[in-house]
Amino acid sequence: MDDNRKIIIRHISRDAGTGAAEERTVHISPVRRWLLYLLLVPGIVILAALGMFFFAVFLGLFAIAAAGFWLRLWWLRRKLQQSVAAAEGEYQVIEDAEIIEMRSDKTESK
């Protein structure tokens, strides 16, 4: 009845001297199979929870980086729009300018 649900492992090895193949069959009892399930299921659940945790951390860090990148682009776009608005205002071209140099009367003593 339980023959269809058996786990059968075959191990084939070769003799180094003769090269003849030797086959051994290992049968796993139902008790060992359930013990294996009892160990694997909590392990898989723990690994899945850790995977979700690290994915959530990665997603949060990605969201913070994306928000910082978006904020930087918004700031640069705002500065660009301000400079374009300043350039479109009224202005005058100065063709002749005089440079005035201002000096103080204080002399430096050494």
C-alpha positions in Angstrom: 0.0 0.0 0.0 2.8 2.4 0.9 5.0 1.1 -2.0 4.1 4.1 -4.3 5.1 6.6 -1.6 8.5 5.1 -0.8 11.7 7.1 -1.4 14.3 4.9 -2.9 17.8 6.0 -3.3 20.2 3.9 -5.4 23.9 4.3 -5.0 26.1 2.9 -7.8 29.8 2.7 -7.3 32.6 1.1 -9.2 35.3 -1.0 -7.8 38.7 0.6 -8.5 40.5 -2.6 -9.3 37.9 -4.5 -11.4 35.8 -1.7 -12.6 32.6 -3.7 -11.8 29.5 -1.7 -10.8 28.0 -2.3 -7.5 24.5 -1.1 -6.7 23.0 -0.6 -3.3 19.5 0.5 -2.5 18.8 2.7 0.5 15.2 2.7 1.9 13.9 5.5 4.0 11.4 4.6 6.6 8.1 6.6 7.0 9.2 7.8 10.4 12.4 9.2 9.0 10.5 10.8 6.2 8.1 12.6 8.6 11.0 13.6 10.7 12.6 15.1 7.6 9.4 17.0 6.9 9.2 18.2 10.5 12.7 19.7 10.1 12.4 21.1 6.6 9.0 22.8 6.9 10.0 25.2 9.8 13.3 25.8 8.0 11.6 26.8 4.8 9.1 29.0 6.7 12.0 30.7 8.5 13.9 31.2 5.3 10.8 32.6 3.6 10.2 35.1 6.5 13.9 36.2 6.3 13.5 36.6 2.5 10.5 38.8 3.0 12.3 40.8 5.7 15.3 41.5 3.5 13.1 42.2 0.5 11.2 44.8 2.6 14.4 46.4 3.8 15.8 46.5 0.2 12.5 48.0 -1.0 12.5 50.6 1.7 16.1 51.6 0.9 15.2 51.8 -2.8 12.2 54.0 -2.0 14.5 56.3 0.0 17.1 56.5 -2.8 14.3 57.1 -5.4 12.8 59.9 -3.3 16.2 61.5 -2.9 16.9 61.3 -6.6 13.5 62.8 -7.4 14.1 65.6 -4.8 17.4 66.4 -6.5 15.9 66.5 -9.9 13.0 68.7 -8.7 15.5 71.1 -7.1 17.6 71.3 -10.3 14.5 71.8 -12.4 13.3 74.6 -10.1 16.7 76.3 -10.3 16.7 76.1 -14.1 13.2 77.6 -14.3 14.2 80.4 -12.0 17.3 81.1 -14.2 15.2 81.1 -17.4 12.6 83.4 -15.8 15.5 85.8 -14.8 16.9 85.7 -18.3 13.5 86.5 -19.8 13.1 89.8 -17.8 14.0 93.3 -19.0 17.7 93.9 -19.3 20.0 96.5 -20.8 23.3 96.0 -22.6 26.1 98.1 -21.2 28.5 99.0 -24.1 30.9 101.2 -22.3 31.8 100.7 -18.7 34.4 102.4 -16.4 36.2 100.4 -13.8 36.7 102.3 -10.6 39.3 101.0 -8.2 39.0 101.9 -4.6 42.0 102.1 -2.3 42.1 102.7 1.4 44.5 105.2 3.0 45.8 102.7 5.5 49.3 101.6 4.8 50.6 98.3 5.9 53.6 98.4 8.1 56.1 95.6 8.2 
